[in-house]
Amino acid sequence: MLSGLIGRVTGSTPERLPRDLALAIERASVMGRCDDDSGDARILIVAAGLGSFYWEGIAPAAQRIARHRPELSPACCRYAARLLAQTVASRNRAEFRHGPKRRSWVFDF
């Protein structure tokens, strides 16, 4: 409602992420990979329209989004990169939330 009023007053419409990009980020595949030479674990991201790449931070992700979607403004690219960072964090949190599976006490006789 407020954005419509601002659009009528200023004569411009706020920029939004395209729906296909937002869905691609939401449905991206996030996988942990083996340690690299420095001993750090790496995160591989596979997203439709962005290809596959290793997560290195928000700035490199925004640059990659800008390369693949040149029609987006830099602010939209940064927003999409932050959305991707949030997706990576939530998937990482969900993966480590569950502890190791316990054996059932029924079979310990």
C-alpha positions as CSV (number, residue, x, y, z in Angstrom):
1,M,0.0,0.0,0.0
2,L,2.7,2.4,1.0
3,S,4.9,1.5,-2.0
4,G,2.0,2.2,-4.3
5,L,1.5,5.6,-2.8
6,I,5.3,6.3,-3.2
7,G,5.2,5.1,-6.8
8,R,2.3,7.5,-7.6
9,V,4.0,10.5,-5.9
10,T,7.5,9.9,-7.3
11,G,6.5,8.4,-10.6
12,S,8.7,5.4,-10.2
13,T,8.2,1.8,-9.0
14,P,10.4,0.1,-6.5
15,E,12.7,-2.6,-8.0
16,R,12.0,-6.2,-7.1
17,L,13.7,-9.4,-7.6
18,P,12.3,-11.4,-10.5
19,R,10.1,-14.3,-9.3
20,D,12.2,-16.9,-11.1
21,L,15.4,-15.7,-9.5
22,A,13.8,-15.7,-6.0
23,L,12.6,-19.2,-6.5
24,A,15.9,-20.4,-7.9
25,I,17.6,-19.0,-4.7
26,E,15.1,-20.5,-2.5
27,R,15.3,-23.9,-4.2
28,A,19.1,-23.9,-4.6
29,S,21.0,-27.0,-3.7
30,V,23.5,-26.4,-0.9
31,M,26.1,-29.1,-0.3
32,G,29.1,-29.3,2.0
33,R,32.3,-30.4,0.4
34,C,35.6,-31.8,1.6
35,D,38.2,-29.6,3.0
36,D,40.4,-27.7,0.6
37,D,44.1,-27.3,0.8
38,S,43.9,-24.8,3.6
39,G,41.8,-27.1,5.7
40,D,38.5,-25.2,5.4
41,A,35.3,-26.9,4.4
42,R,33.7,-25.5,1.3
43,I,30.0,-25.0,0.4
44,L,28.9,-25.9,-3.1
45,I,25.8,-24.1,-4.4
46,V,23.8,-25.2,-7.5
47,A,21.1,-22.8,-8.5
48,A,19.0,-22.7,-11.7
49,G,20.2,-19.8,-13.8
50,L,23.3,-19.2,-11.8
51,G,25.1,-22.5,-12.3
52,S,27.2,-24.2,-9.7
53,F,29.8,-22.3,-7.6
54,Y,31.5,-22.4,-4.2
55,W,30.2,-20.0,-1.6
56,E,32.9,-17.3,-0.9
57,G,30.7,-14.5,0.5
58,I,28.1,-12.0,-0.3
59,A,30.2,-9.8,-2.6
60,P,31.3,-12.6,-4.9
61,A,27.8,-14.0,-5.0
62,A,26.4,-10.5,-5.9
63,Q,29.0,-10.2,-8.7
64,R,28.0,-13.7,-10.0
65,I,24.3,-12.7,-10.0
66,A,25.1,-9.5,-11.8
67,R,27.0,-11.4,-14.5
68,H,24.1,-13.8,-15.0
69,R,21.3,-11.3,-14.7
70,P,22.6,-8.0,-16.2
71,E,19.2,-6.4,-16.2
72,L,19.2,-6.2,-12.4
73,S,20.5,-3.2,-10.5
74,P,23.5,-3.5,-8.2
75,A,21.1,-3.1,-5.2
76,C,18.9,-6.0,-6.4
77,C,22.1,-8.1,-6.9
78,R,23.2,-7.4,-3.4
79,Y,19.7,-8.2,-2.0
80,A,19.7,-11.5,-4.0
81,A,23.2,-12.4,-2.6
82,R,21.9,-11.7,1.0
83,L,18.9,-13.9,0.3
84,L,21.3,-16.6,-0.9
85,A,23.4,-16.2,2.2
86,Q,20.3,-16.7,4.3
87,T,19.4,-19.8,2.4
88,V,22.9,-21.2,2.9
89,A,22.7,-20.4,6.6
90,S,19.3,-22.0,7.1
91,R,20.3,-25.2,5.3
92,N,23.5,-25.4,7.3
93,R,21.6,-24.9,10.5
94,A,19.1,-27.6,9.6
95,E,21.9,-30.0,8.7
96,F,23.6,-29.7,12.1
97,R,20.5,-29.3,14.2
98,H,20.0,-33.1,14.4
99,G,22.5,-34.8,16.5
100,P,23.9,-38.3,15.9
101,K,21.2,-41.0,15.7
102,R,20.9,-43.1,18.8
103,R,20.5,-46.8,18.7
104,S,17.2,-48.0,20.1
105,W,17.3,-49.3,23.6
106,V,15.1,-52.2,22.4
107,F,18.1,-53.9,20.7
108,D,20.6,-53.5,23.6
109,F,20.0,-56.8,25.3
